[in-house]
Amino acid sequence: MMGIEWLKPSVFFGSMLYALIGVLVFWISFVVIDKLTPYDLWAEIVEKRNNALAIVVGAMCLGIAIIVAAAIH
């Protein structure tokens, strides 16, 4: 039976710390990939409405998120 161990401050703040680290790693990796691409992702996706690029960037974000989650887990 699952107890309320997740309410302990050390477990709760440890989870918050790992979540923050995961978000930071995700954000940094996205910024690096954005800088490596030869065009402005925001302008291509939002202003030029490039749906194919939006799908590729979304898939890349999911891939990075899965890798970060697996590394933290």
N, C-alpha and C positions, 0 to 999 in steps of 0.2 A: 504494500500500500504506500502510495506516495504521500509523504508528509509535507510539512510547510518549511522544509529546509531552504527553499528558494527565497524565503522571507528574511533569512539571516543577513545582516548588513554586509558581511564579507562576501557572500555569494551574490547578493544584489549588486554591490558596487563592482565586483569582479566582472559580472555580466555587462554592466554599463561601460566599463573600461574596454572590454573586448569589442563591444558594439562601436564605441568611438574609434578604436583603432581600425576596425574593419571599414568604417565609413571614410576615414582619412586615407587608408591605403587605396580604396576604390577611387576616391576623388583624385588622388595624386596620379594613379595609373591612367585615369581618363584624361587628365590634363596633358600627360606625357604623350598619349596617343593622339590627342588633338593637335599637339605641336608637331608631331611627326608626319601628319597628313599634309599634302601639298595645298590644301584649300581650307577655308574657314568652315568648319562643320555647321556652326549656327546659321551662317548666311545661306549655305546650301540647303539645309533642312527647312528652315523657317521662311526665309525670304524667297528662295527659288522653288520651294516645295518639292524637293527631291525625295520621293518616297522610297526609292531603292536604297539610297544612302541612309535614310532613317531606319530602315529595317536592319541594315548591316550594323549600324551603330547600336541599335537596341540589342541585337544578338551579341555584340562585343561586350556591352554592359552586363548582360546576363552571364556571359562566360567569366568575366572578371569577378562578378559577385559570387559565383559558384566557387571559383578558386580561392577567393579571400575567405569565404565561409568554411571551406574545407581546411584551409591552413589554420584558422582560428580554432576550429573544432578539435 
